[in-house]
Amino acid sequence: MTLGPLMIDLEGTAVTAEEREMLRHPLVGGVILFTRNYTDPAQLTALVAEIHAARSPPLIVAVDHEGGRVQRFRTGFSALPAPRRIGHEYDADARAGLELARSMGWLMAAELRAHGVDLSFAPCVDIDYGVSFITDRAFHSSPEVVGKLATAYAHGMRDAGMAATAKHFPGHGAVVADSHLTLPVDRRELADLTGDLFPYRRLIANGLPAVMVAHILFPAVEEAPSSLSARWIRDVLRGEMRFQGVVFTDDLSMGGAAAAFGDVVTRATRALSAGCDMLPVCNQRPAVVELLDRLRVEPEPASGLRLVRLHGRGRPSPEDLASRPEWQRAQEWLQRCAAAPALKLDSGC
């Protein structure tokens, strides 16, 4: 059985009988975990193993685990700094900032891989324009710096056996509205989005495995939101930017998606037609049931091949991690990040 295009969620800390049947449905290809699915490391390991055992090839198990305010698992995991903290370190010392980015990418991914989790939806490569709800989830206000730090972070993830997913394409940093609640509108022309697209170009040149597309409307570019737009996904991302990896939508249950284009089946059909490979549908079990009952899609061999490449590589034990030099260095960085970032004051006028 190939992996299907839907990524669904679970209600609790173990798989129920109903959910076990859902995981075996051919339309399902992955599971996204949340804080409600976690109590401790041993429970997480058992839960992920149960999900992986549901079928072959195993379902992709994912989580949002960027660090800062977006870190689903806390107890038993390192408290990762927000990406903005990494940007502050870069401003004080560029070399140190790049080392920190790679170290935190490795630590985040290595700790998740130790429990079997395949994928974390990171890094966030939105540009900090000072207006978006993204705030400290952005590395920096400079597209060039974001590109450098995100690439270092992705390389750290790769070293730990995890594929990176850059988000939120084509860029969430210049809109005020929160796409969890409503559909943001960015009225810039495509030519004005060069800065937002720069980190993606740099990451794609370094073999970026996956991208998550935002629910944002760019009316000067396309009448459909980017997550449902063949113009953005097939023409710009895959065509002009030559991206060959997996394309995720952001959660199809979010307000920005719901406001965009009809019911959940219509949205899913439109997203797949636009070129998306996998569609997370979270926190709305009725929507998942409706999709499993009503969504009709033709198998896409190329998409299935891209998806299986997202499975994590290697599986260190937590004890093995703690003995590694990379772990020791990461813990030193965490202590440094816990302190206020160093400031360099310009003595000039």
C-alpha positions in Angstrom: 0.0 0.0 0.0 1.4 3.4 -0.9 1.2 6.4 1.4 -2.0 8.5 0.9 -2.2 12.3 0.8 -3.9 12.9 4.2 -2.1 13.6 7.4 -4.5 13.1 10.4 -4.3 13.6 14.1 -5.1 11.5 17.2 -7.3 12.3 20.1 -5.1 11.1 23.0 -2.0 9.3 24.1 -2.8 6.0 22.5 -4.4 4.8 19.3 -8.1 4.0 19.7 -9.8 1.2 17.8 -11.5 3.7 15.5 -8.2 5.5 14.8 -6.5 2.2 14.0 -9.0 1.7 11.2 -8.4 5.2 10.0 -4.7 4.7 9.9 -5.2 1.7 7.6 -7.3 3.8 5.1 -5.5 4.1 1.8 -6.0 7.9 1.8 -4.0 8.3 5.0 -0.2 8.8 4.7 0.8 10.4 8.0 -0.1 11.4 11.5 0.7 14.7 13.2 1.1 14.7 17.0 0.2 17.5 19.4 0.9 18.2 23.1 -2.3 16.2 24.0 -0.7 13.1 22.6 2.3 13.3 24.9 2.9 12.4 28.6 6.5 11.2 28.7 9.3 9.9 26.5 8.4 6.2 27.0 4.8 6.8 26.1 5.8 8.7 23.0 8.1 5.9 21.8 5.3 3.4 22.3 2.7 5.6 20.5 5.0 6.2 17.5 5.8 2.5 17.2 2.1 1.6 17.2 1.5 4.2 14.4 4.4 2.8 12.4 3.2 -0.8 12.8 -0.3 0.0 11.5 0.8 -0.6 7.8 3.6 -0.9 5.3 5.3 1.3 4.3 5.0 3.0 7.7 3.0 6.2 8.0 5.0 9.4 8.4 4.8 10.6 12.0 5.3 14.4 12.3 5.1 17.2 14.9 5.5 21.0 15.1 8.7 21.2 17.2 10.5 24.5 16.2 11.5 25.6 19.7 10.4 28.6 21.7 6.6 28.8 21.9 6.1 26.1 19.2 7.4 22.9 20.9 4.9 20.2 21.5 6.9 17.9 23.8 8.4 19.5 26.9 9.1 17.2 29.8 12.0 14.9 28.9 13.0 17.1 26.0 15.5 20.0 25.8 13.9 23.4 26.0 14.8 24.7 22.5 15.3 28.5 22.0 13.0 30.4 19.6 14.5 31.0 16.2 14.7 34.7 16.9 17.3 33.9 19.7 19.4 32.2 17.1 19.2 35.4 15.0 20.3 37.5 17.9 23.4 35.3 18.3 24.1 35.8 14.6 24.0 39.5 15.0 26.5 39.4 17.8 28.8 36.9 16.0 27.8 35.5 12.6 30.0 32.4 12.9 28.6 31.5 16.3 25.0 32.1 15.0 25.5 29.6 12.2 27.0 27.1 14.6 24.1 27.6 17.0 21.6 27.1 14.2 23.1 23.8 13.0 23.5 22.6 16.6 19.8 23.3 17.4 18.6 21.7 14.2 20.6 18.6 15.1 19.4 18.6 18.7 15.7 19.0 17.8 15.8 16.3 15.2 18.0 13.9 17.2 15.8 14.0 20.2 12.7 13.3 18.1 14.4 10.5 16.1 15.4 8.8 19.4 11.6 8.3 19.9 10.9 7.3 16.3 9.3 10.6 15.1 10.1 11.0 11.4 9.5 14.7 10.8 9.3 18.1 12.5 7.8 20.9 10.5 10.8 23.2 10.7 12.5 25.5 10.0 10.2 28.5 9.8 11.8 30.8 7.1 9.3 33.7 7.2 10.9 37.1 7.2 10.3 39.3 10.3 8.8 42.5 8.9 7.5 43.4 12.4 3.8 43.0 11.6 3.0 39.3 11.5 1.9 36.9 14.3 5.0 34.9 13.5 7.2 37.2 15.7 10.0 35.2 17.4 9.4 32.2 15.2 11.3 34.1 12.5 15.1 33.9 12.5 15.6 37.5 11.4 14.4 40.5 9.4 17.1 40.0 6.7 16.2 37.5 4.0 19.9 36.7 3.5 20.4 36.0 7.2 17.3 33.9 7.3 18.6 31.9 4.3 21.9 31.3 6.0 20.5 30.3 9.4 17.7 28.1 7.9 20.3 26.3 5.7 22.5 25.6 8.7 19.5 24.5 10.7 18.4 22.1 7.9 21.9 20.7 7.7 21.8 19.9 11.4 18.5 18.2 11.0 19.9 16.1 8.1 22.9 15.1 10.2 20.4 13.7 12.8 18.5 11.8 10.1 15.5 14.1 9.6 14.3 15.9 6.5 13.7 19.6 6.8 10.4 21.3 5.9 10.6 25.0 5.2 7.5 27.1 5.9 5.3 29.0 5.3 5.7 29.4 1.5 5.7 31.9 -0.1 6.0 34.0 3.1 3.9 34.8 6.1 5.9 37.7 7.4 4.2 40.6 5.7 0.6 40.0 6.7 -1.1 41.0 9.9 -3.9 38.5 9.9 -3.4 35.1 11.5 -4.2 32.3 9.0 -5.3 30.0 11.9 -8.3 32.3 12.1 -8.9 34.0 8.8 -7.5 34.3 5.3 -4.6 36.9 5.2 -4.2 39.0 2.1 -0.8 40.2 0.8 -1.3 42.7 -2.0 2.3 42.8 -3.3 3.3 41.8 -6.8 5.4 38.7 -7.4 8.4 40.9 -8.2 8.1 42.4 -4.7 8.4 39.0 -3.0 12.0 38.4 -3.9 13.1 38.7 -0.2 10.5 36.2 1.0 11.5 33.7 -1.6 15.2 34.1 -1.1 15.5 31.6 1.8 13.6 29.0 -0.2 16.0 29.4 -3.2 19.0 28.9 -0.9 17.5 25.9 0.7 16.4 24.3 -2.6 20.0 24.7 -3.9 21.0 22.7 -0.8 18.5 19.9 -1.5 15.5 20.9 0.6 13.3 17.9 1.1 9.9 19.5 1.8 7.9 22.8 1.9 4.8 23.8 3.7 2.5 26.2 1.8 0.6 28.9 3.7 -3.1 29.8 3.4 -2.5 33.4 2.1 -4.1 35.2 -0.8 -1.8 37.2 -3.2 -4.4 38.7 -5.5 -1.8 40.4 -7.7 -0.4 36.9 -8.5 -3.4 34.5 -8.3 -7.0 34.6 -7.4 -6.7 31.4 -5.2 -4.8 31.2 -1.9 -1.2 29.9 -2.3 -2.1 26.6 -0.7 -4.7 25.9 -3.4 -2.9 27.5 -6.3 -1.3 25.8 -9.2 0.3 29.1 -10.1 2.2 29.1 -6.9 2.9 25.4 -6.5 3.4 24.1 -10.1 4.5 27.3 -11.9 6.6 29.2 -9.3 7.7 26.6 -6.7 8.2 23.5 -8.9 8.7 25.3 -12.2 10.6 28.5 -11.8 12.3 27.6 -8.5 12.9 23.9 -9.5 11.8 22.4 -6.2 11.5 18.6 -6.4 10.5 17.7 -2.8 7.3 17.2 -1.0 4.7 19.9 -0.8 2.5 20.1 2.3 -0.4 22.5 2.8 -0.7 24.1 6.2 -3.6 22.6 8.2 -6.7 22.4 5.9 -8.9 23.0 9.0 -7.4 26.4 9.7 -9.6 29.5 9.3 -7.5 30.7 6.4 -8.3 27.5 4.5 -12.0 27.4 5.5 -12.5 30.9 4.3 -10.8 30.2 1.0 -12.7 27.7 -1.1 -15.7 25.6 -0.1 -16.0 22.6 2.2 -13.0 20.5 3.3 -13.4 18.0 0.4 -13.4 20.8 -2.1 -10.4 22.3 -0.5 -8.5 19.0 -0.4 -9.4 18.3 -4.1 -8.2 21.8 -5.1 -4.9 21.5 -3.1 -4.1 18.1 -4.7 -4.9 19.4 -8.2 -2.6 22.4 -7.5 0.3 20.1 -6.9 0.3 19.4 -3.1 1.5 16.0 -2.0 0.1 15.8 1.6 -2.7 17.6 3.4 -2.7 17.9 7.2 -6.2 18.0 8.7 -6.1 18.7 12.4 -8.4 19.1 15.4 -11.6 18.4 13.4 -12.4 14.7 13.4 -15.7 15.2 11.4 -13.6 16.7 8.6 -11.3 13.7 8.6 -14.2 11.3 8.4 -15.8 13.3 5.6 -12.6 13.2 3.6 -12.1 9.5 4.1 -15.7 8.9 2.9 -15.9 11.4 0.0 -12.4 12.4 -1.3 -11.7 10.8 -4.6 -8.1 11.0 -5.9 -6.1 9.2 -8.5 -2.8 7.6 -7.3 0.2 9.8 -8.0 3.3 7.6 -8.2 5.7 10.5 -8.1 4.0 11.9 -5.1 4.2 8.6 -3.3 7.9 8.3 -4.0 8.5 11.7 -2.6 6.6 10.9 0.5 8.5 7.7 1.5 11.7 9.7 1.3 10.6 11.7 4.4 10.9 8.7 6.7 13.5 9.4 9.4 17.0 7.7 9.1 18.8 6.2 12.1 17.4 5.6 15.6 19.8 6.5 18.4 18.9 5.7 21.9 18.5 8.6 24.4 21.5 7.2 26.2 23.6 7.2 23.0 22.6 10.8 22.3 23.8 11.9 25.8 27.3 10.5 25.1 27.8 12.2 21.8 30.0 15.4 21.4 27.2 17.0 19.5 24.9 16.6 22.5 27.5 18.1 24.9 28.0 21.1 22.6 24.2 21.5 22.2 23.7 21.6 25.9 26.4 24.3 26.2 24.5 26.3 23.6 21.3 25.9 25.5 22.9 27.3 28.7 24.1 30.3 26.6 20.7 30.8 25.1 19.1 30.8 28.5 21.0 34.1 29.2 20.1 37.4 27.6 21.6 37.8 24.2 24.8 39.8 24.0 24.5 43.4 22.6 27.0 45.4 20.7 26.4 49.1 21.0 27.5 51.4 18.2 29.4 54.3 19.7 29.0 56.4 16.6 26.4 59.2 16.2 
